[in-house]
Amino acid sequence: MANNTIIVIGRQFGSGGHEVGKRLADRLDIPFYDRNLIQMAAEELGVSHEKAEEVDETILGKFLSAYVVGSGDYTMHTEGEHGEKPLSDKLFMAQSDIIRRLARRGSCIIVGRCADYILENEFQCINAFIYAEIEDRIRRIMRIYNLTEEEAWTKIKEVDNARKLYYEAHTGSTWGSIESHQMLFNVSLLNISDVVDILAAMYRARRKD
């Protein structure tokens, strides 16, 4: 296995997982990758950033959801003309390749994108999942996106469902479960600063080994 230490973070929408990753990266002075992976993959595929955004991890779930609860005609939603792979599959493969290359380059923090699954055979990752009580998540999303309480609740349900479908379709594991992640952090009980402290300590201990 490679010697670099990679922290991979899964998260519920509105839990503060992105903030945990960003603050941790600043603390440890290592690269942080989240939505910037979409732009990297788009450039490699030669498609626009906007087009890639349409089939990012929160969007692919809509394709899968249509298959699971809708017509059942999966190929209608995913296959392009002449049977080529759909952009969603190409984007996942491109992001996976980029994630592996970045991890080999040096220690870093990666949020989402099934990074725990993609790296598990080559790296000994620190694998955490961030969640929070629904009331705290609603308040956070209302503040960040300037939404009403009802709008925030609807957005949380949609994004969480899409992330769950995306993760489970690609990994075969249960999103947000203790079986899939080394640690689950409830930031409603442990605040974000506490979680950053714990993960930073784990990273430094791992680097001393």
PyMOL commands that set and color helices and strands:
alter all, ss='L'
color gray80, all
select helices_A, chain A and resi 17-28+36-45+49-54+57-69+74-78+81-83+87-105+115-119+134-145+149-171+192-208
alter helices_A, ss='H'
color red, helices_A
select strands_A, chain A and resi 6-11+32-33+108-111+126-131+183-186
alter strands_A, ss='S'
color yellow, strands_A
deselect
rebuild
show_as cartoon
